[in-house]
């Protein structure tokens, strides 16, 4: 079973704001379920994206 996190939780993991997570999702940097306030992010896929994107500027 996949574990999902909120954009607020994703923001805490990365050290950015929730609106930044929303913008990155809208830019297609990682997949999300839902939109706006009900956005959910698959935790492992987000962490994989984060590992792959280290060192890149956003």
mmCIF file of the N, C-alpha and C atoms, coordinates in Angstrom:
data_MODEL
# 
_entry.id   MODEL 
# 
loop_
_atom_site.group_PDB 
_atom_site.id 
_atom_site.type_symbol 
_atom_site.label_atom_id 
_atom_site.label_alt_id 
_atom_site.label_comp_id 
_atom_site.label_asym_id 
_atom_site.label_entity_id 
_atom_site.label_seq_id 
_atom_site.pdbx_PDB_ins_code 
_atom_site.Cartn_x 
_atom_site.Cartn_y 
_atom_site.Cartn_z 
_atom_site.occupancy 
_atom_site.B_iso_or_equiv 
_atom_site.pdbx_formal_charge 
_atom_site.auth_seq_id 
_atom_site.auth_comp_id 
_atom_site.auth_asym_id 
_atom_site.auth_atom_id 
_atom_site.pdbx_PDB_model_num 
ATOM 1   N N  . UNK A 1 1  ? 0.840  -1.183 0.000   1.00 0.00 ? 1  UNK A N  1 
ATOM 2   C CA . UNK A 1 1  ? 0.000  0.000  0.000   1.00 0.00 ? 1  UNK A CA 1 
ATOM 3   C C  . UNK A 1 1  ? 0.886  1.248  0.000   1.00 0.00 ? 1  UNK A C  1 
ATOM 4   N N  . UNK A 1 2  ? 0.565  2.175  -0.883  1.00 0.00 ? 2  UNK A N  1 
ATOM 5   C CA . UNK A 1 2  ? 1.358  3.392  -0.993  1.00 0.00 ? 2  UNK A CA 1 
ATOM 6   C C  . UNK A 1 2  ? 1.035  4.341  0.153   1.00 0.00 ? 2  UNK A C  1 
ATOM 7   N N  . UNK A 1 3  ? 2.079  4.997  0.633   1.00 0.00 ? 3  UNK A N  1 
ATOM 8   C CA . UNK A 1 3  ? 1.917  5.993  1.689   1.00 0.00 ? 3  UNK A CA 1 
ATOM 9   C C  . UNK A 1 3  ? 1.979  7.377  1.053   1.00 0.00 ? 3  UNK A C  1 
ATOM 10  N N  . UNK A 1 4  ? 0.988  8.205  1.352   1.00 0.00 ? 4  UNK A N  1 
ATOM 11  C CA . UNK A 1 4  ? 0.919  9.548  0.804   1.00 0.00 ? 4  UNK A CA 1 
ATOM 12  C C  . UNK A 1 4  ? 1.143  10.575 1.905   1.00 0.00 ? 4  UNK A C  1 
ATOM 13  N N  . UNK A 1 5  ? 1.725  11.708 1.504   1.00 0.00 ? 5  UNK A N  1 
ATOM 14  C CA . UNK A 1 5  ? 1.948  12.807 2.432   1.00 0.00 ? 5  UNK A CA 1 
ATOM 15  C C  . UNK A 1 5  ? 1.284  14.066 1.878   1.00 0.00 ? 5  UNK A C  1 
ATOM 16  N N  . UNK A 1 6  ? 1.022  14.995 2.757   1.00 0.00 ? 6  UNK A N  1 
ATOM 17  C CA . UNK A 1 6  ? 0.444  16.275 2.343   1.00 0.00 ? 6  UNK A CA 1 
ATOM 18  C C  . UNK A 1 6  ? 1.548  17.176 1.799   1.00 0.00 ? 6  UNK A C  1 
ATOM 19  N N  . UNK A 1 7  ? 1.135  18.247 1.131   1.00 0.00 ? 7  UNK A N  1 
ATOM 20  C CA . UNK A 1 7  ? 2.148  19.184 0.648   1.00 0.00 ? 7  UNK A CA 1 
ATOM 21  C C  . UNK A 1 7  ? 2.846  19.873 1.816   1.00 0.00 ? 7  UNK A C  1 
ATOM 22  N N  . UNK A 1 8  ? 2.145  20.049 2.942   1.00 0.00 ? 8  UNK A N  1 
ATOM 23  C CA . UNK A 1 8  ? 2.786  20.635 4.128   1.00 0.00 ? 8  UNK A CA 1 
ATOM 24  C C  . UNK A 1 8  ? 3.881  19.710 4.659   1.00 0.00 ? 8  UNK A C  1 
ATOM 25  N N  . UNK A 1 9  ? 3.607  18.406 4.684   1.00 0.00 ? 9  UNK A N  1 
ATOM 26  C CA . UNK A 1 9  ? 4.618  17.444 5.131   1.00 0.00 ? 9  UNK A CA 1 
ATOM 27  C C  . UNK A 1 9  ? 5.801  17.406 4.167   1.00 0.00 ? 9  UNK A C  1 
ATOM 28  N N  . UNK A 1 10 ? 5.512  17.453 2.867   1.00 0.00 ? 10 UNK A N  1 
ATOM 29  C CA . UNK A 1 10 ? 6.584  17.471 1.867   1.00 0.00 ? 10 UNK A CA 1 
ATOM 30  C C  . UNK A 1 10 ? 7.441  18.721 2.043   1.00 0.00 ? 10 UNK A C  1 
ATOM 31  N N  . UNK A 1 11 ? 6.792  19.852 2.312   1.00 0.00 ? 11 UNK A N  1 
ATOM 32  C CA . UNK A 1 11 ? 7.518  21.109 2.516   1.00 0.00 ? 11 UNK A CA 1 
ATOM 33  C C  . UNK A 1 11 ? 8.450  21.010 3.721   1.00 0.00 ? 11 UNK A C  1 
ATOM 34  N N  . UNK A 1 12 ? 7.979  20.386 4.791   1.00 0.00 ? 12 UNK A N  1 
ATOM 35  C CA . UNK A 1 12 ? 8.822  20.212 5.980   1.00 0.00 ? 12 UNK A CA 1 
ATOM 36  C C  . UNK A 1 12 ? 10.033 19.326 5.681   1.00 0.00 ? 12 UNK A C  1 
ATOM 37  N N  . UNK A 1 13 ? 9.828  18.281 4.882   1.00 0.00 ? 13 UNK A N  1 
ATOM 38  C CA . UNK A 1 13 ? 10.935 17.387 4.531   1.00 0.00 ? 13 UNK A CA 1 
ATOM 39  C C  . UNK A 1 13 ? 12.039 18.114 3.774   1.00 0.00 ? 13 UNK A C  1 
ATOM 40  N N  . UNK A 1 14 ? 11.629 19.062 2.915   1.00 0.00 ? 14 UNK A N  1 
ATOM 41  C CA . UNK A 1 14 ? 12.582 19.748 2.045   1.00 0.00 ? 14 UNK A CA 1 
ATOM 42  C C  . UNK A 1 14 ? 13.069 21.064 2.644   1.00 0.00 ? 14 UNK A C  1 
ATOM 43  N N  . UNK A 1 15 ? 12.274 21.660 3.522   1.00 0.00 ? 15 UNK A N  1 
ATOM 44  C CA . UNK A 1 15 ? 12.643 22.951 4.095   1.00 0.00 ? 15 UNK A CA 1 
ATOM 45  C C  . UNK A 1 15 ? 12.200 24.124 3.248   1.00 0.00 ? 15 UNK A C  1 
ATOM 46  N N  . UNK A 1 16 ? 11.053 23.962 2.571   1.00 0.00 ? 16 UNK A N  1 
ATOM 47  C CA . UNK A 1 16 ? 10.479 25.039 1.763   1.00 0.00 ? 16 UNK A CA 1 
ATOM 48  C C  . UNK A 1 16 ? 9.038  25.247 2.225   1.00 0.00 ? 16 UNK A C  1 
ATOM 49  N N  . UNK A 1 17 ? 8.339  26.191 1.596   1.00 0.00 ? 17 UNK A N  1 
ATOM 50  C CA . UNK A 1 17 ? 6.944  26.444 1.953   1.00 0.00 ? 17 UNK A CA 1 
ATOM 51  C C  . UNK A 1 17 ? 6.008  25.541 1.148   1.00 0.00 ? 17 UNK A C  1 
ATOM 52  N N  . UNK A 1 18 ? 4.782  25.383 1.644   1.00 0.00 ? 18 UNK A N  1 
ATOM 53  C CA . UNK A 1 18 ? 3.775  24.601 0.925   1.00 0.00 ? 18 UNK A CA 1 
ATOM 54  C C  . UNK A 1 18 ? 3.495  25.178 -0.471  1.00 0.00 ? 18 UNK A C  1 
ATOM 55  N N  . UNK A 1 19 ? 3.438  26.522 -0.636  1.00 0.00 ? 19 UNK A N  1 
ATOM 56  C CA . UNK A 1 19 ? 3.251  27.051 -1.992  1.00 0.00 ? 19 UNK A CA 1 
ATOM 57  C C  . UNK A 1 19 ? 4.380  26.654 -2.958  1.00 0.00 ? 19 UNK A C  1 
ATOM 58  N N  . UNK A 1 20 ? 5.592  26.490 -2.452  1.00 0.00 ? 20 UNK A N  1 
ATOM 59  C CA . UNK A 1 20 ? 6.692  26.040 -3.310  1.00 0.00 ? 20 UNK A CA 1 
ATOM 60  C C  . UNK A 1 20 ? 6.433  24.613 -3.778  1.00 0.00 ? 20 UNK A C  1 
ATOM 61  N N  . UNK A 1 21 ? 5.955  23.761 -2.882  1.00 0.00 ? 21 UNK A N  1 
ATOM 62  C CA . UNK A 1 21 ? 5.611  22.386 -3.255  1.00 0.00 ? 21 UNK A CA 1 
ATOM 63  C C  . UNK A 1 21 ? 4.520  22.398 -4.321  1.00 0.00 ? 21 UNK A C  1 
ATOM 64  N N  . UNK A 1 22 ? 3.513  23.263 -4.149  1.00 0.00 ? 22 UNK A N  1 
ATOM 65  C CA . UNK A 1 22 ? 2.439  23.380 -5.137  1.00 0.00 ? 22 UNK A CA 1 
ATOM 66  C C  . UNK A 1 22 ? 2.999  23.790 -6.490  1.00 0.00 ? 22 UNK A C  1 
ATOM 67  N N  . UNK A 1 23 ? 3.883  24.774 -6.514  1.00 0.00 ? 23 UNK A N  1 
ATOM 68  C CA . UNK A 1 23 ? 4.478  25.229 -7.782  1.00 0.00 ? 23 UNK A CA 1 
ATOM 69  C C  . UNK A 1 23 ? 5.281  24.120 -8.434  1.00 0.00 ? 23 UNK A C  1 
ATOM 70  N N  . UNK A 1 24 ? 6.100  23.418 -7.662  1.00 0.00 ? 24 UNK A N  1 
ATOM 71  C CA . UNK A 1 24 ? 6.889  22.320 -8.221  1.00 0.00 ? 24 UNK A CA 1 
ATOM 72  C C  . UNK A 1 24 ? 5.980  21.245 -8.812  1.00 0.00 ? 24 UNK A C  1 
ATOM 73  N N  . UNK A 1 25 ? 4.877  20.947 -8.116  1.00 0.00 ? 25 UNK A N  1 
ATOM 74  C CA . UNK A 1 25 ? 3.927  19.948 -8.618  1.00 0.00 ? 25 UNK A CA 1 
ATOM 75  C C  . UNK A 1 25 ? 3.287  20.434 -9.918  1.00 0.00 ? 25 UNK A C  1 
ATOM 76  N N  . UNK A 1 26 ? 2.905  21.708 -9.976  1.00 0.00 ? 26 UNK A N  1 
ATOM 77  C CA . UNK A 1 26 ? 2.320  22.275 -11.189 1.00 0.00 ? 26 UNK A CA 1 
ATOM 78  C C  . UNK A 1 26 ? 3.319  22.276 -12.338 1.00 0.00 ? 26 UNK A C  1 
ATOM 79  N N  . UNK A 1 27 ? 4.595  22.411 -12.019 1.00 0.00 ? 27 UNK A N  1 
ATOM 80  C CA . UNK A 1 27 ? 5.650  22.373 -13.032 1.00 0.00 ? 27 UNK A CA 1 
ATOM 81  C C  . UNK A 1 27 ? 5.958  20.948 -13.480 1.00 0.00 ? 27 UNK A C  1 
ATOM 82  N N  . UNK A 1 28 ? 5.323  19.953 -12.843 1.00 0.00 ? 28 UNK A N  1 
ATOM 83  C CA . UNK A 1 28 ? 5.499  18.558 -13.236 1.00 0.00 ? 28 UNK A CA 1 
ATOM 84  C C  . UNK A 1 28 ? 6.751  17.903 -12.687 1.00 0.00 ? 28 UNK A C  1 
ATOM 85  N N  . UNK A 1 29 ? 7.310  18.451 -11.638 1.00 0.00 ? 29 UNK A N  1 
ATOM 86  C CA . UNK A 1 29 ? 8.544  17.895 -11.082 1.00 0.00 ? 29 UNK A CA 1 
ATOM 87  C C  . UNK A 1 29 ? 8.307  16.541 -10.419 1.00 0.00 ? 29 UNK A C  1 
ATOM 88  N N  . UNK A 1 30 ? 7.103  16.295 -9.914  1.00 0.00 ? 30 UNK A N  1 
ATOM 89  C CA . UNK A 1 30 ? 6.721  15.008 -9.341  1.00 0.00 ? 30 UNK A CA 1 
ATOM 90  C C  . UNK A 1 30 ? 5.201  14.886 -9.446  1.00 0.00 ? 30 UNK A C  1 
ATOM 91  N N  . UNK A 1 31 ? 4.706  13.660 -9.327  1.00 0.00 ? 31 UNK A N  1 
ATOM 92  C CA . UNK A 1 31 ? 3.276  13.399 -9.462  1.00 0.00 ? 31 UNK A CA 1 
ATOM 93  C C  . UNK A 1 31 ? 2.547  13.669 -8.153  1.00 0.00 ? 31 UNK A C  1 
ATOM 94  N N  . UNK A 1 32 ? 1.307  14.131 -8.300  1.00 0.00 ? 32 UNK A N  1 
ATOM 95  C CA . UNK A 1 32 ? 0.448  14.348 -7.137  1.00 0.00 ? 32 UNK A CA 1 
ATOM 96  C C  . UNK A 1 32 ? -0.936 13.784 -7.429  1.00 0.00 ? 32 UNK A C  1 
ATOM 97  N N  . UNK A 1 33 ? -1.680 13.567 -6.370  1.00 0.00 ? 33 UNK A N  1 
ATOM 98  C CA . UNK A 1 33 ? -3.083 13.187 -6.479  1.00 0.00 ? 33 UNK A CA 1 
ATOM 99  C C  . UNK A 1 33 ? -3.879 14.348 -5.911  1.00 0.00 ? 33 UNK A C  1 
ATOM 100 N N  . UNK A 1 34 ? -4.913 14.751 -6.628  1.00 0.00 ? 34 UNK A N  1 
ATOM 101 C CA . UNK A 1 34 ? -5.705 15.891 -6.189  1.00 0.00 ? 34 UNK A CA 1 
ATOM 102 C C  . UNK A 1 34 ? -5.057 17.186 -6.635  1.00 0.00 ? 34 UNK A C  1 
ATOM 103 N N  . UNK A 1 35 ? -5.570 18.279 -6.092  1.00 0.00 ? 35 UNK A N  1 
ATOM 104 C CA . UNK A 1 35 ? -5.032 19.595 -6.434  1.00 0.00 ? 35 UNK A CA 1 
ATOM 105 C C  . UNK A 1 35 ? -5.399 20.572 -5.333  1.00 0.00 ? 35 UNK A C  1 
ATOM 106 N N  . UNK A 1 36 ? -4.684 21.654 -5.292  1.00 0.00 ? 36 UNK A N  1 
ATOM 107 C CA . UNK A 1 36 ? -4.977 22.689 -4.300  1.00 0.00 ? 36 UNK A CA 1 
ATOM 108 C C  . UNK A 1 36 ? -4.804 22.201 -2.878  1.00 0.00 ? 36 UNK A C  1 
ATOM 109 N N  . UNK A 1 37 ? -5.823 22.395 -2.061  1.00 0.00 ? 37 UNK A N  1 
ATOM 110 C CA . UNK A 1 37 ? -5.733 22.070 -0.634  1.00 0.00 ? 37 UNK A CA 1 
ATOM 111 C C  . UNK A 1 37 ? -5.716 20.574 -0.352  1.00 0.00 ? 37 UNK A C  1 
ATOM 112 N N  . UNK A 1 38 ? -6.199 19.748 -1.271  1.00 0.00 ? 38 UNK A N  1 
ATOM 113 C CA . UNK A 1 38 ? -6.279 18.301 -1.032  1.00 0.00 ? 38 UNK A CA 1 
ATOM 114 C C  . UNK A 1 38 ? -5.172 17.522 -1.733  1.00 0.00 ? 38 UNK A C  1 
ATOM 115 N N  . UNK A 1 39 ? -4.130 18.205 -2.137  1.00 0.00 ? 39 UNK A N  1 
ATOM 116 C CA . UNK A 1 39 ? -3.018 17.568 -2.836  1.00 0.00 ? 39 UNK A CA 1 
ATOM 117 C C  . UNK A 1 39 ? -2.336 16.533 -1.940  1.00 0.00 ? 39 UNK A C  1 
ATOM 118 N N  . UNK A 1 40 ? -2.108 15.333 -2.496  1.00 0.00 ? 40 UNK A N  1 
ATOM 119 C CA . UNK A 1 40 ? -1.371 14.279 -1.801  1.00 0.00 ? 40 UNK A CA 1 
ATOM 120 C C  . UNK A 1 40 ? -0.234 13.821 -2.694  1.00 0.00 ? 40 UNK A C  1 
ATOM 121 N N  . UNK A 1 41 ? 0.883  13.502 -2.073  1.00 0.00 ? 41 UNK A N  1 
ATOM 122 C CA . UNK A 1 41 ? 2.105  13.139 -2.790  1.00 0.00 ? 41 UNK A CA 1 
ATOM 123 C C  . UNK A 1 41 ? 2.550  11.770 -2.309  1.00 0.00 ? 41 UNK A C  1 
ATOM 124 N N  . UNK A 1 42 ? 2.840  10.880 -3.264  1.00 0.00 ? 42 UNK A N  1 
ATOM 125 C CA . UNK A 1 42 ? 3.350  9.567  -2.881  1.00 0.00 ? 42 UNK A CA 1 
ATOM 126 C C  . UNK A 1 42 ? 4.723  9.760  -2.252  1.00 0.00 ? 42 UNK A C  1 
ATOM 127 N N  . UNK A 1 43 ? 4.856  9.346  -1.008  1.00 0.00 ? 43 UNK A N  1 
ATOM 128 C CA . UNK A 1 43 ? 6.056  9.634  -0.215  1.00 0.00 ? 43 UNK A CA 1 
ATOM 129 C C  . UNK A 1 43 ? 7.336  9.117  -0.864  1.00 0.00 ? 43 UNK A C  1 
ATOM 130 N N  . UNK A 1 44 ? 7.371  7.847  -1.251  1.00 0.00 ? 44 UNK A N  1 
ATOM 131 C CA . UNK A 1 44 ? 8.599  7.268  -1.811  1.00 0.00 ? 44 UNK A CA 1 
ATOM 132 C C  . UNK A 1 44 ? 8.971  7.910  -3.144  1.00 0.00 ? 44 UNK A C  1 
ATOM 133 N N  . UNK A 1 45 ? 7.975  8.183  -3.998  1.00 0.00 ? 45 UNK A N  1 
ATOM 134 C CA . UNK A 1 45 ? 8.256  8.839  -5.277  1.00 0.00 ? 45 UNK A CA 1 
ATOM 135 C C  . UNK A 1 45 ? 8.809  10.247 -5.045  1.00 0.00 ? 45 UNK A C  1 
ATOM 136 N N  . UNK A 1 46 ? 8.260  10.953 -4.061  1.00 0.00 ? 46 UNK A N  1 
ATOM 137 C CA . UNK A 1 46 ? 8.749  12.292 -3.739  1.00 0.00 ? 46 UNK A CA 1 
ATOM 138 C C  . UNK A 1 46 ? 10.190 12.225 -3.243  1.00 0.00 ? 46 UNK A C  1 
ATOM 139 N N  . UNK A 1 47 ? 10.486 11.277 -2.362  1.00 0.00 ? 47 UNK A N  1 
ATOM 140 C CA . UNK A 1 47 ? 11.852 11.142 -1.849  1.00 0.00 ? 47 UNK A CA 1 
ATOM 141 C C  . UNK A 1 47 ? 12.822 10.743 -2.958  1.00 0.00 ? 47 UNK A C  1 
ATOM 142 N N  . UNK A 1 48 ? 12.371 9.894  -3.896  1.00 0.00 ? 48 UNK A N  1 
ATOM 143 C CA . UNK A 1 48 ? 13.207 9.542  -5.053  1.00 0.00 ? 48 UNK A CA 1 
ATOM 144 C C  . UNK A 1 48 ? 13.500 10.787 -5.885  1.00 0.00 ? 48 UNK A C  1 
ATOM 145 N N  . UNK A 1 49 ? 12.463 11.596 -6.149  1.00 0.00 ? 49 UNK A N  1 
ATOM 146 C CA . UNK A 1 49 ? 12.655 12.829 -6.912  1.00 0.00 ? 49 UNK A CA 1 
ATOM 147 C C  . UNK A 1 49 ? 13.631 13.751 -6.180  1.00 0.00 ? 49 UNK A C  1 
ATOM 148 N N  . UNK A 1 50 ? 13.472 13.841 -4.873  1.00 0.00 ? 50 UNK A N  1 
ATOM 149 C CA . UNK A 1 50 ? 14.340 14.703 -4.075  1.00 0.00 ? 50 UNK A CA 1 
ATOM 150 C C  . UNK A 1 50 ? 15.797 14.254 -4.175  1.00 0.00 ? 50 UNK A C  1 
ATOM 151 N N  . UNK A 1 51 ? 16.047 12.956 -4.058  1.00 0.00 ? 51 UNK A N  1 
ATOM 152 C CA . UNK A 1 51 ? 17.416 12.433 -4.181  1.00 0.00 ? 51 UNK A CA 1 
ATOM 153 C C  . UNK A 1 51 ? 17.992 12.706 -5.570  1.00 0.00 ? 51 UNK A C  1 
ATOM 154 N N  . UNK A 1 52 ? 17.167 12.516 -6.599  1.00 0.00 ? 52 UNK A N  1 
ATOM 155 C CA . UNK A 1 52 ? 17.626 12.729 -7.975  1.00 0.00 ? 52 UNK A CA 1 
ATOM 156 C C  . UNK A 1 52 ? 17.888 14.196 -8.286  1.00 0.00 ? 52 UNK A C  1 
ATOM 157 N N  . UNK A 1 53 ? 17.194 15.093 -7.593  1.00 0.00 ? 53 UNK A N  1 
ATOM 158 C CA . UNK A 1 53 ? 17.295 16.518 -7.917  1.00 0.00 ? 53 UNK A CA 1 
ATOM 159 C C  . UNK A 1 53 ? 18.304 17.271 -7.060  1.00 0.00 ? 53 UNK A C  1 
ATOM 160 N N  . UNK A 1 54 ? 18.928 16.620 -6.136  1.00 0.00 ? 54 UNK A N  1 
ATOM 161 C CA . UNK A 1 54 ? 19.913 17.311 -5.279  1.00 0.00 ? 54 UNK A CA 1 
ATOM 162 C C  . UNK A 1 54 ? 20.986 17.960 -6.146  1.00 0.00 ? 54 UNK A C  1 
ATOM 163 N N  . UNK A 1 55 ? 21.312 19.182 -5.815  1.00 0.00 ? 55 UNK A N  1 
ATOM 164 C CA . UNK A 1 55 ? 22.335 19.905 -6.554  1.00 0.00 ? 55 UNK A CA 1 
ATOM 165 C C  . UNK A 1 55 ? 21.782 20.728 -7.703  1.00 0.00 ? 55 UNK A C  1 
ATOM 166 N N  . UNK A 1 56 ? 20.502 20.518 -8.054  1.00 0.00 ? 56 UNK A N  1 
ATOM 167 C CA . UNK A 1 56 ? 19.883 21.312 -9.110  1.00 0.00 ? 56 UNK A CA 1 
ATOM 168 C C  . UNK A 1 56 ? 19.232 22.532 -8.481  1.00 0.00 ? 56 UNK A C  1 
ATOM 169 N N  . UNK A 1 57 ? 19.218 23.628 -9.214  1.00 0.00 ? 57 UNK A N  1 
ATOM 170 C CA . UNK A 1 57 ? 18.593 24.845 -8.708  1.00 0.00 ? 57 UNK A CA 1 
ATOM 171 C C  . UNK A 1 57 ? 17.138 24.892 -9.124  1.00 0.00 ? 57 UNK A C  1 
ATOM 172 N N  . UNK A 1 58 ? 16.294 25.378 -8.207  1.00 0.00 ? 58 UNK A N  1 
ATOM 173 C CA . UNK A 1 58 ? 14.873 25.555 -8.506  1.00 0.00 ? 58 UNK A CA 1 
ATOM 174 C C  . UNK A 1 58 ? 14.545 26.965 -8.231  1.00 0.00 ? 58 UNK A C  1 
# 
